[in-house]
Amino acid sequence: MNSADMNSAQFRSAVREWLDANDLTAGPDHSLDGQVAQLNRVRRALFDAGWMRYGWPTEVGGLGGPAELRAVLGEEVAIRDLAEPGLYSMIEVLVPTMMSYATPELAAEMVPLMLSGAEQWCQGFSEPGSGSDLASLTTKAVQQGDDWVVSGQKVWTSLAQYASRCVLLTRTGPGHKGITAFFVDMDTPGITVRPLRTMHGVDEFAEVYFDNVVVPANRMLGKPGDGWGVAMDLLPHERSTCFWHRIAYLFTRLDRLLVQSAPTTTVADDAELGAAYLALHTIRCRSRMTQQRLADGAQLGPETSVDKVLLATAEQQLFNTARDLLPGAIELAESEWRTEYLYSRAATIYGGTAEIQRNIIARRLLDLGKE
């Protein structure tokens, strides 16, 4: 297919036809190991068939075309449950960062490895004392000759135990202008990864320790002091195409809830289901606007905090509704509903807490000042 002549409807139709003819259904292993293996399988198949390359520039191994094609592909993957959307969507966070800040040679070498599922990457931002307050990070990078030596600790690093590379923020000086980003090989001596077990029973996150880790200067993303800009460019990407994938997935859960709760629903239950649908529909409309801005080449910024608040609210409302309409499915059974309900409790925390997002909206969008 010629990406220059293809619109999203044509692309969706072609992708659906291909997926119908090529069985990528996940197997019975729903452990994190199984999910990562399935993700790699899906990416490899989609890359080999060309679908994963649409919407990415030819300079990094893509086939060109609008970024909207990537959103369509991720949506189709999500609604078919082919890969966990949070894991699948990491590509939409980290690859644009590489294209914007890595040298062209490094981006051309590395991006196809991520697109094809040959590698996983992780994002080393949060620290034990620097989560939503990212500017207070303390992991240090000190220049020694042609290299930089990194020491410190990161936490809540998704899939670090599977990652080959890490987009890492470090402190090279005081203040926002003293933050510098690197693209670090995770097998470098001095890196220790310790997975963290969350309350929903999955080791999705990890602590990562850096003990005098030597990073070549050519692995710096941008220039010294560009790290804050890297972060500010990266975080809105977490709330654009990634959210589009997540919303599609949540609608499949709403459909499942409608089926399972149908035999016993009351008028009050119908009202609760309607409210959950309305919350999801609201964030879908908002996310569609964000996708359109991205397609138009607009720079995403603090307005994506609105998307974050709406998605977290809708996700928690959906699984609260599941708890109310499926008595015991969450409290008394080891079911998917239980796992997803527990995971939804973190929706107002990960990626920037709801309180921080509302502060951003108040200060940077509504100009309400610091009080």
C-alpha positions as CSV (number, residue, x, y, z in Angstrom):
1,M,0.0,0.0,0.0
2,N,1.2,3.5,-0.8
3,S,1.2,5.5,2.5
4,A,0.9,8.8,0.6
5,D,-2.4,7.9,-1.0
6,M,-4.0,6.1,2.0
7,N,-6.4,7.6,4.5
8,S,-7.2,6.1,7.9
9,A,-10.4,4.4,6.8
10,Q,-8.6,2.6,4.0
11,F,-5.7,1.7,6.4
12,R,-8.1,0.3,9.0
13,S,-10.0,-1.8,6.4
14,A,-6.7,-3.3,5.2
15,V,-5.4,-3.9,8.7
16,R,-8.6,-5.7,9.7
17,E,-8.5,-7.9,6.6
18,W,-4.9,-8.9,7.4
19,L,-5.6,-9.5,11.1
20,D,-8.6,-11.7,10.1
21,A,-6.3,-13.8,7.9
22,N,-3.4,-13.9,10.4
23,D,-4.1,-15.3,13.9
24,L,-2.2,-13.3,16.5
25,T,-4.5,-14.3,19.4
26,A,-2.7,-14.4,22.7
27,G,-2.1,-17.8,24.3
28,P,-3.1,-19.0,27.7
29,D,-0.1,-17.5,29.6
30,H,-1.3,-14.2,31.0
31,S,1.7,-13.7,33.3
32,L,3.9,-10.6,32.7
33,D,6.4,-12.9,30.9
34,G,3.6,-14.1,28.7
35,Q,2.4,-10.6,28.0
36,V,5.8,-9.4,27.0
37,A,6.4,-12.5,24.8
38,Q,3.0,-11.9,23.1
39,L,3.9,-8.2,22.6
40,N,7.1,-9.1,20.9
41,R,5.3,-11.7,18.7
42,V,2.7,-9.1,17.7
43,R,5.2,-6.4,16.9
44,R,7.4,-8.7,14.9
45,A,4.4,-10.0,12.8
46,L,3.1,-6.5,12.2
47,F,6.6,-5.2,11.4
48,D,7.3,-8.0,8.9
49,A,4.0,-7.4,7.2
50,G,4.8,-3.6,7.1
51,W,1.9,-2.4,9.3
52,M,4.0,-1.4,12.2
53,R,6.1,0.8,9.9
54,Y,3.3,3.0,8.6
55,G,3.1,6.5,10.2
56,W,6.9,6.5,11.0
57,P,9.4,8.4,8.9
58,T,11.5,6.5,6.3
59,E,14.7,7.9,8.0
60,V,14.0,5.5,11.0
61,G,12.8,2.5,9.0
62,G,9.2,3.6,8.6
63,L,7.0,3.7,5.5
64,G,5.8,7.2,6.0
65,G,2.2,8.4,6.1
66,P,0.4,10.3,8.9
67,A,0.8,9.5,12.5
68,E,-2.9,8.7,12.6
69,L,-2.2,5.4,11.0
70,R,-0.3,4.3,14.1
71,A,-3.3,5.2,16.2
72,V,-5.6,3.1,14.0
73,L,-3.2,0.1,14.2
74,G,-2.9,0.3,18.0
75,E,-6.7,0.6,18.3
76,E,-7.2,-2.6,16.3
77,V,-4.6,-4.4,18.4
78,A,-6.4,-3.2,21.6
79,I,-9.9,-4.1,20.7
80,R,-8.8,-7.6,19.7
81,D,-6.9,-8.1,22.9
82,L,-3.7,-9.0,21.0
83,A,-1.4,-7.1,23.3
84,E,-1.8,-5.3,26.6
85,P,-2.3,-1.7,25.6
86,G,0.0,-0.1,28.2
87,L,2.9,-2.3,27.0
88,Y,2.1,-1.8,23.3
89,S,1.9,1.9,23.7
90,M,5.3,2.5,25.1
91,I,6.5,2.7,21.6
92,E,4.5,5.9,21.2
93,V,6.3,7.5,24.1
94,L,9.9,6.5,23.5
95,V,10.3,6.4,19.7
96,P,9.3,10.1,19.1
97,T,11.8,11.1,21.8
98,M,14.5,9.2,20.0
99,M,13.6,10.8,16.7
100,S,13.6,14.3,18.2
101,Y,16.8,14.2,20.4
102,A,19.1,11.3,19.3
103,T,21.6,11.8,16.5
104,P,20.1,10.7,13.1
105,E,22.5,7.8,13.0
106,L,21.5,6.5,16.4
107,A,17.8,6.9,15.7
108,A,18.1,5.1,12.4
109,E,20.0,2.2,14.1
110,M,17.7,1.9,17.2
111,V,14.2,2.7,16.2
112,P,13.7,-0.4,14.0
113,L,14.7,-2.6,16.9
114,M,11.8,-1.2,19.0
115,L,9.3,-1.2,16.1
116,S,10.1,-4.8,15.3
117,G,9.9,-6.1,18.8
118,A,13.5,-7.1,18.8
119,E,14.0,-4.9,21.9
120,Q,12.0,-3.3,24.7
121,W,13.0,0.1,26.1
122,C,12.2,1.7,29.4
123,Q,11.9,5.2,30.8
124,G,14.1,6.2,33.8
125,F,12.5,9.3,35.1
126,S,10.9,8.8,38.6
127,E,13.0,8.5,41.7
128,P,12.2,7.6,45.3
129,G,12.0,11.3,46.2
130,S,11.1,12.6,42.7
131,G,7.9,11.3,41.2
132,S,5.4,13.9,40.1
133,D,8.0,16.5,41.2
134,L,10.4,15.4,38.4
135,A,12.6,18.5,38.6
136,S,13.9,17.4,42.0
137,L,15.7,14.3,40.6
138,T,19.1,13.6,42.0
139,T,20.6,10.8,39.8
140,K,24.0,12.3,38.8
141,A,26.0,12.2,35.6
142,V,29.6,13.5,35.8
143,Q,31.7,13.9,32.7
144,Q,34.9,12.0,32.6
145,G,36.8,12.5,29.3
146,D,34.6,11.3,26.4
147,D,32.2,9.5,28.7
148,W,29.7,10.3,31.5
149,V,29.5,8.4,34.7
150,V,26.0,7.9,36.2
151,S,25.1,7.1,39.8
152,G,21.7,7.1,41.5
153,Q,18.4,5.2,41.6
154,K,15.2,5.2,39.6
155,V,11.9,3.6,40.6
156,W,8.5,2.7,39.0
157,T,10.5,2.0,35.8
158,S,8.1,0.0,33.6
159,L,9.5,-3.3,32.1
160,A,13.0,-2.5,33.2
161,Q,13.7,-6.2,33.7
162,Y,13.0,-6.8,30.0
163,A,14.5,-3.6,28.6
164,S,17.6,-3.4,26.4
165,R,17.8,0.4,26.6
166,C,16.7,3.2,28.9
167,V,15.8,6.8,28.2
168,L,17.4,8.2,31.4
169,L,17.2,11.6,33.0
170,T,20.2,12.7,35.1
171,R,21.4,15.7,37.0
172,T,24.4,17.4,35.5
173,G,23.9,20.8,37.2
174,P,21.5,22.9,39.2
175,G,17.9,23.6,38.3
176,H,15.9,22.7,35.3
177,K,18.8,23.5,33.0
178,G,20.9,21.0,34.9
179,I,19.0,18.0,33.7
180,T,20.5,15.9,30.9
181,A,19.0,12.8,29.1
182,F,20.9,9.7,27.9
183,F,20.0,6.6,26.0
184,V,21.6,3.9,28.1
185,D,22.3,0.2,27.3
186,M,20.8,-1.8,30.2
187,D,23.5,-4.4,30.1
188,T,26.2,-1.8,31.0
189,P,28.2,-2.8,34.1
190,G,26.9,-1.2,37.3
191,I,23.2,-1.4,36.5
192,T,21.0,-3.5,38.8
193,V,17.3,-4.0,38.3
194,R,14.9,-5.2,41.0
195,P,11.3,-5.8,40.0
196,L,8.5,-4.5,42.3
197,R,5.4,-6.5,43.0
198,T,2.3,-4.3,42.9
199,M,-1.0,-4.9,44.6
200,H,-2.6,-6.4,41.5
201,G,0.1,-9.1,41.6
202,V,2.2,-8.1,38.6
203,D,6.0,-7.1,38.6
204,E,5.4,-4.5,35.9
205,F,7.6,-1.9,37.6
206,A,11.1,-2.0,38.9
207,E,13.8,-0.2,40.9
208,V,16.9,0.5,38.8
209,Y,20.3,1.3,40.5
210,F,23.2,3.0,38.7
211,D,26.6,2.5,40.3
212,N,29.2,4.4,38.4
213,V,27.7,3.4,35.1
214,V,29.8,4.6,32.1
215,V,27.8,6.1,29.3
216,P,29.4,7.3,26.0
217,A,28.9,10.9,25.2
218,N,27.3,10.0,21.9
219,R,24.4,8.5,23.8
220,M,23.3,11.9,25.1
221,L,19.9,12.9,23.9
222,G,20.3,16.5,22.7
223,K,22.8,18.6,24.5
224,P,23.8,19.0,28.2
225,G,20.8,20.6,29.9
226,D,18.2,19.5,27.4
227,G,16.8,16.8,29.7
228,W,13.9,18.9,30.9
229,G,12.9,19.6,27.3
230,V,13.1,15.9,26.6
231,A,10.7,15.2,29.6
232,M,8.3,18.0,28.6
233,D,8.2,16.6,25.0
234,L,7.9,13.0,26.1
235,L,5.1,13.3,28.7
236,P,2.5,14.7,26.4
237,H,3.1,11.7,24.1
238,E,2.0,9.5,27.0
239,R,-1.3,11.2,26.8
240,S,-1.9,11.2,23.1
241,T,-1.8,8.0,21.0
242,C,-1.2,5.9,24.1
243,F,-4.5,7.1,25.6
244,W,-6.3,6.4,22.3
245,H,-5.2,2.7,22.6
246,R,-6.2,2.5,26.3
247,I,-9.6,4.0,25.7
248,A,-10.3,1.4,22.9
249,Y,-9.4,-1.3,25.4
250,L,-11.6,0.1,28.1
251,F,-14.6,0.1,25.7
252,T,-14.0,-3.7,25.2
253,R,-14.2,-4.0,29.0
254,L,-17.5,-2.0,29.1
255,D,-18.9,-4.3,26.4
256,R,-17.9,-7.4,28.5
257,L,-19.5,-5.9,31.6
258,L,-22.8,-5.2,29.7
259,V,-22.9,-8.9,28.7
260,Q,-22.0,-10.3,32.1
261,S,-24.3,-8.0,34.1
262,A,-27.3,-8.2,31.7
263,P,-29.3,-11.0,33.5
264,T,-29.6,-9.0,36.8
265,T,-29.4,-5.3,35.9
266,T,-31.9,-2.9,37.4
267,V,-32.9,0.6,36.3
268,A,-30.3,2.0,38.8
269,D,-27.7,-0.3,37.3
270,D,-28.5,0.9,33.8
271,A,-28.0,4.5,35.0
272,E,-24.6,3.5,36.4
273,L,-23.6,1.8,33.2
274,G,-24.8,4.9,31.3
275,A,-22.6,7.1,33.4
276,A,-19.6,4.8,32.8
277,Y,-20.2,5.0,29.1
278,L,-20.6,8.7,29.1
279,A,-17.2,9.1,31.0
280,L,-15.5,6.9,28.4
281,H,-17.2,8.7,25.5
282,T,-16.1,12.0,26.9
283,I,-12.4,11.0,27.1
284,R,-12.6,9.4,23.7
285,C,-13.9,12.7,22.2
286,R,-11.2,14.6,24.0
287,S,-8.5,12.1,22.9
288,R,-9.7,12.4,19.3
289,M,-9.1,16.2,19.5
290,T,-5.6,15.5,20.7
291,Q,-5.0,13.0,17.9
292,Q,-6.1,15.6,15.4
293,R,-3.7,18.2,16.8
294,L,-0.9,15.7,16.6
295,A,-1.9,14.9,13.0
296,D,-1.8,18.6,12.2
297,G,1.7,18.9,13.5
298,A,0.8,20.9,16.6
299,Q,3.1,20.8,19.6
300,L,1.4,19.0,22.5
301,G,1.8,20.6,25.9
302,P,0.0,21.1,29.2
303,E,-3.4,20.7,27.7
304,T,-2.9,17.0,27.7
305,S,-3.2,17.1,31.5
306,V,-7.0,17.4,30.8
307,D,-6.8,14.1,28.9
308,K,-5.0,12.5,31.9
309,V,-7.6,13.6,34.4
310,L,-10.5,12.5,32.2
311,L,-9.0,9.1,31.4
312,A,-8.1,8.3,35.1
313,T,-11.6,9.3,36.1
314,A,-13.3,7.2,33.4
315,E,-11.1,4.2,34.1
316,Q,-11.9,4.2,37.8
317,Q,-15.6,4.8,37.2
318,L,-15.8,1.8,34.8
319,F,-14.2,-0.6,37.3
320,N,-16.2,0.8,40.2
321,T,-19.3,0.0,38.1
322,A,-18.0,-3.5,37.5
323,R,-17.6,-3.9,41.3
324,D,-21.1,-2.8,41.9
325,L,-22.8,-4.9,39.2
326,L,-20.8,-8.1,39.5
327,P,-21.0,-8.9,43.3
328,G,-18.1,-10.9,44.5
329,A,-16.2,-10.8,41.2
330,I,-13.7,-8.4,42.6
331,E,-13.8,-9.0,46.3
332,L,-14.1,-12.8,46.4
333,A,-12.6,-14.2,43.1
334,E,-9.2,-14.3,41.5
335,S,-10.6,-13.0,38.3
336,E,-9.5,-10.6,35.5
337,W,-12.0,-8.1,37.0
338,R,-10.2,-8.2,40.3
339,T,-6.8,-7.6,38.7
340,E,-8.0,-4.8,36.5
341,Y,-9.9,-3.1,39.3
342,L,-6.8,-3.1,41.5
343,Y,-4.7,-1.7,38.6
344,S,-7.3,1.1,38.0
345,R,-6.7,2.4,41.6
346,A,-3.3,3.6,40.3
347,A,-4.8,5.5,37.4
348,T,-4.8,8.8,39.4
349,I,-1.2,8.2,40.4
350,Y,1.0,6.9,37.6
351,G,2.1,9.3,34.9
352,G,1.6,12.3,37.2
353,T,-0.9,12.3,40.0
354,A,-4.4,13.8,39.6
355,E,-3.5,16.6,42.0
356,I,-0.4,17.5,39.9
357,Q,-2.4,17.4,36.7
358,R,-5.1,19.7,38.2
359,N,-2.4,22.1,39.3
360,I,-1.0,22.2,35.8
361,I,-4.5,22.9,34.4
362,A,-5.1,25.6,36.9
363,R,-1.7,27.3,36.5
364,R,-0.7,26.8,32.9
365,L,-4.1,26.7,31.2
366,L,-6.4,28.8,33.3
367,D,-3.7,31.2,34.7
368,L,-5.0,30.9,38.2
369,G,-1.6,31.5,39.8
370,K,0.3,29.4,42.3
371,E,-2.2,29.5,45.2
